[in-house]
Amino acid sequence: MAWVITRLCRDCVDQACVEVCPVDCIYGYDGSDAETFPNQLYIDPEECINCGVCEPECPWEAIFEDEQVPEVFQEDTPLNAKCVDAKDDFSVPEVEEKDKPSPEQIEANKQKWGYAG
């Protein structure tokens, strides 16, 4: 079992989760295939120890346990797993302080992706 970062992270990329991960299993994509790997963070399911400390840190509410990923985000579970096969194109990002989103921004992001949450 592992945690999954869903498309609610796309283009938001807050990185608060990166800061708290005890095993550095949260990665950003450094490659050029943005069609396969959109601008978001990814959890390596082989490295994740299922501690769950990342989930409450995500201000965009984009992280779910793999068994709890909402149906609308089912494609995001195998997408996170793909980072295992492309490891050379991923790195643990340097954490940059970002403004936290407002409740309205969070809700608008959920609506954008068709998630009622």
C-alpha positions in Angstrom: 0.0 0.0 0.0 1.2 3.5 -0.8 -0.1 7.0 -1.0 -1.0 8.7 -4.4 -0.7 12.3 -5.5 -3.7 13.0 -7.8 -4.1 15.6 -10.5 -5.4 18.0 -7.9 -1.6 18.8 -7.5 -1.2 19.7 -11.2 0.3 23.1 -11.7 -0.2 23.7 -8.0 2.9 21.7 -6.8 2.9 23.1 -3.2 5.8 20.9 -1.9 4.7 20.9 1.8 4.4 17.1 1.4 8.0 16.9 0.3 9.2 18.7 3.4 7.6 16.2 5.8 8.3 12.9 3.9 10.7 10.9 6.1 11.9 8.7 3.3 12.1 11.3 0.4 9.8 9.3 -1.8 8.0 12.3 -3.3 9.4 13.4 -6.6 9.1 16.1 -9.2 9.6 15.3 -12.9 12.7 16.8 -14.5 12.3 15.3 -18.0 10.8 16.7 -21.1 7.8 14.3 -21.6 5.1 16.6 -20.1 2.4 14.7 -21.9 3.2 11.5 -19.9 4.3 13.3 -16.7 2.3 16.5 -16.2 3.5 19.2 -13.8 2.8 17.7 -10.4 4.5 15.7 -7.7 4.6 11.9 -7.7 5.0 9.3 -4.9 7.2 6.3 -5.7 5.0 3.4 -4.5 8.1 1.2 -4.0 9.7 3.7 -1.6 6.6 4.9 0.2 6.4 3.4 3.8 2.7 4.3 4.1 3.2 6.6 7.1 0.6 9.1 5.8 2.4 12.3 7.0 2.2 13.8 3.6 -1.6 13.7 3.3 -2.6 16.4 5.9 0.2 18.7 4.7 -1.1 19.0 1.2 -3.1 22.3 1.1 -4.7 21.2 -2.2 -6.0 18.0 -0.7 -4.5 16.0 -3.6 -3.1 13.0 -1.7 -5.0 9.8 -1.0 -4.2 6.3 0.2 -4.1 4.1 -2.9 -7.2 2.2 -1.9 -9.1 5.4 -1.2 -8.3 7.3 -4.5 -11.6 8.7 -5.8 -12.9 7.1 -9.0 -12.4 10.3 -10.9 -8.6 10.1 -10.2 -8.2 6.3 -10.8 -5.7 7.0 -13.6 -3.4 8.8 -11.2 -2.5 5.7 -9.3 -0.7 4.0 -12.3 0.7 7.4 -13.2 2.5 7.7 -9.9 3.8 4.1 -10.3 5.3 5.1 -13.7 7.9 7.2 -11.9 9.6 3.9 -10.9 10.4 3.1 -14.5 11.7 6.6 -15.3 13.6 7.2 -12.1 16.5 9.0 -13.9 14.0 11.8 -14.9 12.8 12.4 -11.3 14.3 14.1 -8.3 13.2 15.2 -4.8 12.6 18.9 -5.4 14.1 21.7 -3.3 11.2 23.0 -1.2 10.1 26.5 -2.1 7.8 28.4 0.3 4.5 29.0 -1.4 1.3 30.8 -0.4 -1.4 28.5 0.9 -4.5 28.4 -1.3 -7.8 29.9 -0.1 -10.8 27.6 0.5 -12.3 29.1 -2.7 -9.1 28.2 -4.7 -9.2 24.6 -3.3 -12.8 24.2 -4.3 -12.3 25.7 -7.8 -9.4 23.3 -8.3 -11.6 20.3 -7.3 -14.4 21.5 -9.6 -11.8 21.9 -12.5 -11.1 18.2 -12.2 -14.6 17.0 -11.6 -14.2 16.1 -8.0 -17.0 16.9 -5.5 -14.8 15.8 -2.5 
